[in-house]
Amino acid sequence: MTSFNKAFNLHIEELKPLQIEAIQTLQNGQDCICCLPTGYGKSLTYELLPFLEPGCLVIVIAPLNAIIEQQVKKLGDMAMQLKTDLKRVKNGEVSYLFSHPEDIINCKPFYDYFSSSQFRKTNTQVYLVIDEAHCILEWGEEFRPEYKKIGQIKSVVDCRTLALSATITKPGQKTIGDILLMKDQVSISDSPAKENISLTVLTRPSPNSKGNCAETPYSYIFHPILAELSQTKDRFPITIIYCKSLQWIGYGYQMARQQLGSSFYAGDDREPQHARVVMFHSSMENRMGKVSYSLQGFFSLYIYLR
């Protein structure tokens, strides 16, 4: 851990048991599916590999630009995002290669190099990591079909595979293993239950009851949340409200503007990036997973269309 901590200015004293098990599984030559809770430290299982096996290459497939950019920034010069120019990879200058499934599946220079005698002569140990692997099941049909083609990478790269997620069922793990052409795979999982998370179920009033209207169930949800936001302002936790249609997203947004009044914006600046309530829906995100309007810096309440 010493060299890893020094390289990235971290202070990790020891690994958790299931992190160790995942790393040992890969080093033993087996493929691995890790289904561990959010915040457990799944990414550490692949981040450590170049420090345990100097000279190895870790190829990471992630669904969103935000994830890739965050990891490339964290790992610095040791990491890069896949482009058509693989010069740094060929020179052995990077240990982590990040990509969307669409980029790597359709990148001819990638296949040309990794199937070449030039690469085979390097005897580089390659690890293929699929971050947020549940996307294979959820997005692998019509939305982002390249997810179900990730296994074809193994036609040119002899690699050990690590699939990471917090939300894969046992049947889902088997399906993912088949799609990724995993061999002798080991599944490592832990309960996602957290003591600081609770589930509360409330019954909304019916819009058909006497004296109610179509807006009544939504006002019942929005009003107390916005009242608390109005009182606590910056101390209000980030909150997501899932709505069934764009109509009710707009209704909640307009209610927020009316109910919050001058508190709708943080500070005196009335720019959109300082609003306490924002709307988000699927049309704001393109197929490559990049949100067309940056939400960074917003806090308090997100209204999101499911």
N, C-alpha and C positions, 0 to 999 in steps of 0.2 A: 504493500500500500504506500510505502514511503515515496517511491518514484512517481506514482500516480498523483499523490497529493501534492508533491512538489511541482509537477508539470502543470497542474491546473489550480494551484493555490487553494487546495481543499484541506480538510482536517478530518477525514474519515478514519476512525480508529480501527474498526473491524467490520467484516461483512456479516450479513444476516445468514442464518443457516440455509435458507432456500436459494439465496444468491450463490453461495458456495456450491450447493448441489447442482445448480444449473451450469456453472462454469466447469465443474468437474465432469459433468455429463458430456459437454462439448469436447473437452480435452481427452476424454476416453474414446472419442470417435463416433459418438452417437448424436442423433438429432434430438432437439428438445423443444417442447411446448411449455411455456411458462405462463400460467394464469394466476397472477398475483395482484393483490389489491392496489388501487391507485395510491401512490406515495410510498410504496414498498421499496422502490429503487430498482425497477426492472432494467432500466437502461445501463445501470452500472455493470450488469452481467456481460454486456458486449464492450463497454468502454474500457474495461480492464484487460481485455484479451491481448492487445498489442504490447502491454506491459508484462504479460505472462508469457507470451510467445513473440518476441521481437521479430519483426519482419513479416508478420502475418497481415492480411488485408481483411477488413471488416466491411462488407457491403450492406448498407442499411436501407431498406425500403420503407418509406413513411408516407402517410396520406396527405399531409398538409404542408404548405410552404412554411407556416409558422414553426412547426416542429423541426423541419430541416434547418431553417435559418438559425433557430435557437441552438441546435446541437453543433452546427458548423462554427458558430460564434464561440460556444463553450470550448470546443476541442481545438480551436485555433488552426495553426499551420498543419497540424496532423490530419485535418479533415478538408474535404471539398465536396461540392455538389456536382453530380455527373453532368458533363457537357460533352460536346463532340470531340473536344481536344482532351486526350487522355495522357498528355505528355508527363504530367506530375505522377500519375499512376505508374507509367512505364519506367520512370526514373526512381521509383520507390520512395517518393517524397511524401506520400500520404498513407495513413493507416486506416482511415475511415472514408468510405465513398458513399455519399447519400444520394438518394434518387426517389422520384415518384415511380410507381409501377409503369406508367405510360412512357416515361423517358427511357427507362432501362430496357423495356421490352422492345421498343422501336429504335434503339440506338445501334446502328450497324457497326460503327467503330468499336463499340463495346464487344460485340460478338466476334468481330475480326481479330481483335487483340487477344481476348481470352481463349480463343480457339487456336491461336498461333503457336508455332514451335518456340517463338521468342518468349512467350509467357511460360510455357511448360518448362523451359530450361531454368526458370527462376526458382522452381520448386516452392512457390509461395503457398502457404496454407491460407485458404479462403474461408471466411465465415459469412453466411448469408443470413441476415437478420430481417425479419418482417415485424416492424413495430405496428401496434394497433392491428394485430392480425385478424381480429373479428371483422375487419373491413372486407376480408376475403368472402365472408358469408353474407354480409349486409350489402356490399356494393359490387359484388362480383358477377352480377348478371348484366343488366342493361346500363346501369349508371356508370360504372367504371370496370368494364369487362376484362381489362388487362390484369386485374387482380387474380383472376383464375388462370392466367397464363404464366404466373411467376415461376412455376415449376420448370418451365422450359429453359430457364437460366442454367439449370443443371445439365443441359445437353452440351454446354461448352465449358462449364466450370465445375470441377470436382470440389464440392464444398460441404461443410457441416452447416446445418440449418437450425436457427433459433427463431421461434415464433413467440411474440410477446403480446399479452393482452390482460385486461382485468375482467373481461366479460365473455369468456368462452365456456359453454357447457361441455360436458363430457362427450355427447354426440357431436357437438361442434368441433371439438378437438380432433376427433377421428376424421371428420370431413376435411379439416384443414390439413391434417397429416397426409391424406390421400392427394389433395390438390397440389401440395408442395413436394410430393414424391419423397416423403421422409422415409428413412430406413432405420429400423431398430430404434424407434423414437421413445423418449421418456417424457412423461407428462408430470409437471411439477405444479402444484396448485395450493392455494391457501384460501381460507374463508374471507370474503370481501367485507364481512361485518365489522363495523367500527363503533366503538363506544360513544363517540361524539356525534353520531348520526342517528336520527330517529325518523320514523315514518308516521305521519299524522294524516288521517283520512277525515275529511269534512264533507258533509252533505250539503250541496248547494240547493237553494230554493228553486222550485220548478217555475219556469216561465208561464206555465199554464194555470198556476194557482190563482185564485181570486185576488185581484189587485196587483198582480205581477205583470211584467212584460218581457220581451225578449232580452232586454238589457239587464234584468234583475239578477240572474245568476252570475254575470260577469262583474257587475257592480259589487256584489257580495264578496267576490275575490279581490278585486282591485282596490276598493275603498280602504280597508284596514291596512293594507300594505303601503299605500300611498300616504296614509295618515302617519304611519310610523316613520316613513322616509322624510316627511315634512318636519317631523320633530327631531329626528336624530341626524339628518343630513349626512355629513361625511362619515359618520360612525355606522351608517346603515350597511349591512353586508350585501355583497353582490347577490342578486336574486334573479332567477330565470322563471318566467311564466310562459308555459306552453299553451298556445291557442289553436283552435281547430281551423280557423280560417283567417285570411288577411283582414276581413271585416272587423274581427274582434281585436286584432292587433291594433288597428287604427282606433278603435273605440277606447282601448286602454291607454293609448298614447295621448289622445285628446283629453281623457279624464285626468291624466297626469298633468298636462299643461294647465288645466283649469284648477285642479286641486292644489298643486304646488305653487302656482302663481310665480312670484318673484324668486322662489327657491328652486325653480325648474333648472336653473343653471348654477354651477358652482362658481362663486365669485361674481365679479361685475362683467366679465366677458361673456357675450351672448353668442359666441361661436358654437357650432354643433358639437365640437369635440369636448365642450365643457357641460353638455347637458347631462342631467342625472338619469334620464330615461331615454333609451334608444330602442329602435325597432330593428329586428333582424329577421330575414326570411330567405328561403332557398335561392331566390333570384339574385341575391347579393353575393353569391359565391359561384365561381365558375367551375368548370369540370376538373380543373387541376387542383382545386381545393384552396384557392386563394381568394379571400374576401376582397371584393372590389372596393369596399369602403372601410377603411381601417377603424376598428373598434377599440384600439389600444388607447388607454387613458380614460375610458368611460368606466363609471362605477355605479353602484346602487341597484339599478333595475334594468334587466334586459327583457324585452318582449320578443319571443322567438316562435316562429311558426313551425309546428311539427309536420 
